[in-house]
Amino acid sequence: MKYLLTVALLLTANLFAQENLPSKWYLYETDKFDLYFTQEDSVDVSSYLAYFDNGYQMIEEYFGEKFLTKFDVYIHPNRNSLDLEWSANWDMPGFKSQCWMVGSGVADQFDLLSPNVWKTEACEHDPADKEEIQRLVTHEMMHVYHGQINLDHFFSNMQELGWFIEGVAVLVSGQLDEERMIDVKSLVREDRFPRDLTKFREGDSRYGLSGSIVKYIQSNFGTEKLFELLKSQTNEELLTNIKMTEESLIENWADSLVE
């Protein structure tokens, strides 16, 4: 990847006055995305670029279709900075994120809590595990890709499709690992799995459940169909496309895990 090395100093007035928030953002432009970072992460820029470039390439190769536009990537130096960004973007004044929340992606923006502060400001994430960081970056970048393909670029009215939004990101990023599949199969064997698609993204097993049912769709209908489903905005629209009811999709998915 050829990077356009143009580093510019940006001043963000609304952040300047906030305690523990960056007063200076630096910009590193590439031909695919623009990376914004602060002094705290300046020495890690090359590592970030590698993670983002790898994720970008993985997604385009998976679907055989390109990202539609460039987007912004922000590396937040602390959780206060991340929460302020999410508060503004989600119109939720005073929003405070849970410790496991370290990133988000929509059509034009990818926000990431710097791995340099995961030990003190996050949980359930290991900053020393480069494979985990890569999968997480690819997961959030898949949300960016999904947002560009879908006409609801920010998933504003797609709450009921949360299982699919998360599931496809889990699948494409490689987060549907053996450990998660063992957990999901146990839930199915013990008859403890949801009968409602909207419940697939809830609880400790949310990634395994969502990822595995999207994997079932991909395995039975193909990657081209999965790409087509990225345009869906409701469960009804998605289910009509694959000619299944919610009940039959869940039943067939569960049966496939105990065969």
Protein Blocks (a to p, Z undefined) as FASTA:
>chain_A
ZZdddddddddfklmmpghiafbdcddddfkbccdddfklmmmmmmmmmmmmmmmmmmmm
mnopacfbdcdddddfbfklmmmmmmmmnopghiacdfklgbdcdfkbccdddfklmmmm
cghiafklmklmmmmmmmmmmmmmmmmmpmblnommmmmmmmmmmmmmmmmnopacfklm
mmmmmmmmnopacfbfklmmgcjklmmmmmmmmmmmmmmnojklmmmmmmpcbfklmmmm
nopafklmmmmmmmmmmZZ
